[in-house]
Amino acid sequence: MIHASSSGSDPGHPTLARWLTGPRVAGLPAPLCGGPAPALSFEFFPPRTDALEAQLWACIRRLEPLAPRFVSVTYGAGGSTQARTHATVARILAETVLTPAAHLTCIGASRAEVDAVARGYWEAGVRHIVALRGDPPPGEAYAPHPDGYCYAADLVSGLRAIAPFEISVAAYPETHPQAVSAAADLDNLKRKLDAGATRAITQYFFDTDVYLRFLDRCLAAGISAPIVPGIMPVSNFAQAARFSALCGASVPGWLARLFEGTEADPDIRRMVAVVAAAEQVRLLQANGVDEFHFYTLNRPELTYAIAHILGVRPAAGA
Ligand SMILES: Cc1cc2nc3c(=O)[nH]c(=O)nc-3n(C[C@H](O)[C@H](O)[C@H](O)COP(=O)(O)OP(=O)(O)OC[C@H]3O[C@@H](n4cnc5c(N)ncnc54)[C@H](O)[C@@H]3O)c2cc1C
């Protein structure tokens, strides 16, 4: 028998009474057994060195059996990765069963230059473009190229005129940092979809409520296309916090607290990262969301583990 004093209980507030008078929290419903698995897409960035190329391809090979709907490859604003993005997309087409989507930005280039890149993709067999404006170099204000597409909505119209691409665009649950207002940013998203995009992929976010409230606003604005949540499994908290400050994604205090003290322990950090992202996607799944886009950062483990938790398994025979 354990005495109250040895278990640390306060006789005035017995432990069990304290536990039983706290608020009740319902558990997340178990994912449906045998129900359809969510549709996933994975984002990669084009490698700069041979070592990074090997890392990317190990990542692609690890995630390929999960049969994502598509995998996308980012594009350095101003075309800085044009050749590497193209080469990566072409190799995905040639050597995997995956469907690639090429990111394409219009900043710092004329319409003719952007159109030529798009035509090159179509001729190479690429049918899906993620159409973006892109960011100016740090510290510079955005100014459209004099002969260029001003905004992503103009790029979507331009792509539509070139070929019947499937087009995805970016959405910002916390509003794009340079937007005149949240309402103007939502109008912009609607313009991009009305111009011919079929899906939006969101900037990553950490508070599920932020995304769900954004979906309400999209629906109220007359948007019906899927607004696919962008999921960023965080394992390097300090790096993610720096990047979030630049792209306008807020970092909640609870996330900082979760990673506090794990700086010197990568194994623990990874476990914490999977738990945090798994809770986020399970909550979204319980709220009816069944499409997810993962920012993989060219590392497969976290994305693979979270996909597994979502119910996604390697395709039969893969
Ligand atoms: C899923 C995703 C993928 C991304 N991939 C890449 C990538 O591969 N390469 C890269 O460089 N960047 C990428 N980005 C970042 C993106 O380029 C930046 O966020 C960029 O600042 C905005 O791009 P956009 O396509 O959303 O721009 P837009 O939709 O053109 O919007 C940009 C800003 O202009 C405002 N705006 C739009 N139209 C008007 C108008 N007529 N008048 C006044 N203001 C207007 C909008 O409200 C917004 O504030 C990505 C972002 C996301 C969410």
The ligand as an SDF file (V2000), in Angstrom:
LIG
                    3D

 53 58  0  0  0  0  0  0  0  0999 V2000
    2.6320   25.9790  -52.0510 C   0  0  0  0  0  0  0  0  0  0  0  0
    3.6790   27.0420  -52.2900 C   0  0  0  0  0  0  0  0  0  0  0  0
    4.7240   26.7690  -53.1580 C   0  0  0  0  0  0  0  0  0  0  0  0
    5.7130   27.7410  -53.4150 C   0  0  0  0  0  0  0  0  0  0  0  0
    6.7370   27.4330  -54.2730 N   0  0  0  0  0  0  0  0  0  0  0  0
    7.6640   28.3740  -54.5620 C   0  0  0  0  0  0  0  0  0  0  0  0
    8.7060   28.1180  -55.5030 C   0  0  0  0  0  0  0  0  0  0  0  0
    8.8330   27.0200  -56.0570 O   0  0  0  0  0  0  0  0  0  0  0  0
    9.5840   29.1050  -55.7750 N   0  0  0  0  0  0  0  0  0  0  0  0
    9.4990   30.3260  -55.1860 C   0  0  0  0  0  0  0  0  0  0  0  0
   10.3210   31.1930  -55.4870 O   0  0  0  0  0  0  0  0  0  0  0  0
    8.5100   30.6240  -54.3000 N   0  0  0  0  0  0  0  0  0  0  0  0
    7.5950   29.6810  -53.9830 C   0  0  0  0  0  0  0  0  0  0  0  0
    6.5880   29.9670  -53.0790 N   0  0  0  0  0  0  0  0  0  0  0  0
    6.5610   31.2870  -52.4230 C   0  0  0  0  0  0  0  0  0  0  0  0
    5.8190   32.3400  -53.2870 C   0  0  0  0  0  0  0  0  0  0  0  0
    6.5260   32.5640  -54.4810 O   0  0  0  0  0  0  0  0  0  0  0  0
    5.7710   33.6160  -52.4540 C   0  0  0  0  0  0  0  0  0  0  0  0
    4.9310   33.4460  -51.3400 O   0  0  0  0  0  0  0  0  0  0  0  0
    5.3820   34.8690  -53.2340 C   0  0  0  0  0  0  0  0  0  0  0  0
    5.6450   36.0050  -52.4010 O   0  0  0  0  0  0  0  0  0  0  0  0
    3.9180   34.9610  -53.6460 C   0  0  0  0  0  0  0  0  0  0  0  0
    3.6290   34.1040  -54.6380 O   0  0  0  0  0  0  0  0  0  0  0  0
    2.0870   33.8890  -55.1000 P   0  0  0  0  0  0  0  0  0  0  0  0
    2.1240   32.9890  -56.2430 O   0  0  0  0  0  0  0  0  0  0  0  0
    1.2640   33.5460  -53.9330 O   0  0  0  0  0  0  0  0  0  0  0  0
    1.7700   35.3980  -55.5600 O   0  0  0  0  0  0  0  0  0  0  0  0
    0.4290   36.1430  -55.9460 P   0  0  0  0  0  0  0  0  0  0  0  0
   -0.7540   35.2740  -55.8880 O   0  0  0  0  0  0  0  0  0  0  0  0
    0.7050   36.8810  -57.2110 O   0  0  0  0  0  0  0  0  0  0  0  0
    0.2850   37.1970  -54.7400 O   0  0  0  0  0  0  0  0  0  0  0  0
    1.4180   37.9350  -54.3010 C   0  0  0  0  0  0  0  0  0  0  0  0
    0.9580   39.1410  -53.5090 C   0  0  0  0  0  0  0  0  0  0  0  0
    0.4080   40.1200  -54.3820 O   0  0  0  0  0  0  0  0  0  0  0  0
   -0.9140   40.4610  -53.9850 C   0  0  0  0  0  0  0  0  0  0  0  0
   -1.6370   40.7360  -55.2270 N   0  0  0  0  0  0  0  0  0  0  0  0
   -2.0680   39.8580  -56.1540 C   0  0  0  0  0  0  0  0  0  0  0  0
   -2.6540   40.5070  -57.1870 N   0  0  0  0  0  0  0  0  0  0  0  0
   -2.5870   41.8280  -56.9040 C   0  0  0  0  0  0  0  0  0  0  0  0
   -2.9970   43.0090  -57.5870 C   0  0  0  0  0  0  0  0  0  0  0  0
   -3.6160   42.9550  -58.7790 N   0  0  0  0  0  0  0  0  0  0  0  0
   -2.7650   44.2000  -56.9820 N   0  0  0  0  0  0  0  0  0  0  0  0
   -2.1320   44.2750  -55.7790 C   0  0  0  0  0  0  0  0  0  0  0  0
   -1.7070   43.1900  -55.0970 N   0  0  0  0  0  0  0  0  0  0  0  0
   -1.9340   41.9790  -55.6490 C   0  0  0  0  0  0  0  0  0  0  0  0
   -1.4150   39.2660  -53.2030 C   0  0  0  0  0  0  0  0  0  0  0  0
   -2.4520   39.5900  -52.2950 O   0  0  0  0  0  0  0  0  0  0  0  0
   -0.1400   38.8430  -52.4820 C   0  0  0  0  0  0  0  0  0  0  0  0
    0.0950   39.6650  -51.3680 O   0  0  0  0  0  0  0  0  0  0  0  0
    5.6200   29.0090  -52.7830 C   0  0  0  0  0  0  0  0  0  0  0  0
    4.5780   29.2690  -51.8860 C   0  0  0  0  0  0  0  0  0  0  0  0
    3.6110   28.3000  -51.6280 C   0  0  0  0  0  0  0  0  0  0  0  0
    2.5020   28.5830  -50.6510 C   0  0  0  0  0  0  0  0  0  0  0  0
  1  2  1  0
  2  3  1  0
  2 52  2  0
  3  4  2  0
  4  5  1  0
  4 50  1  0
  5  6  2  0
  6  7  1  0
  6 13  1  0
  7  8  2  0
  7  9  1  0
  9 10  1  0
 10 11  2  0
 10 12  1  0
 12 13  2  0
 13 14  1  0
 14 15  1  0
 14 50  1  0
 15 16  1  0
 16 17  1  0
 16 18  1  0
 18 19  1  0
 18 20  1  0
 20 21  1  0
 20 22  1  0
 22 23  1  0
 23 24  1  0
 24 25  2  0
 24 26  1  0
 24 27  1  0
 27 28  1  0
 28 29  2  0
 28 30  1  0
 28 31  1  0
 31 32  1  0
 32 33  1  0
 33 34  1  0
 33 48  1  0
 34 35  1  0
 35 36  1  0
 35 46  1  0
 36 37  1  0
 36 45  1  0
 37 38  2  0
 38 39  1  0
 39 40  1  0
 39 45  2  0
 40 41  1  0
 40 42  2  0
 42 43  1  0
 43 44  2  0
 44 45  1  0
 46 47  1  0
 46 48  1  0
 48 49  1  0
 50 51  2  0
 51 52  1  0
 52 53  1  0
M  END
$$$$
